[in-house]
Amino acid sequence: MRSVNQSMEIHRQATKIAIQEGLKGDVFNKRVGELIVNPTTEMTQKASKLATKLLFQDLGGEIQSAG
């Protein structure tokens, strides 16, 4: 499940970046594909962090760590 969450987040970020760059049509699709195949370091770090959080593998809060 971790890799599914990471992949989903990379796709989301790639789409967001292409939208922010104002791209449309084939150029938009090409840019999204490029970012998915070769994500930035920041994208992979964010995706990894989110995957950890979604799988409840982070350290959690005070109540969770008290057990």
Secondary structure, DSSP 8 states (H G I E B T S, - for coil): -HHHHHHHHHHHHHHHHHHHTT--HHHHHHHHHHHHHS--HHHHHHHHHHHHHHTT-S---HHHHH-
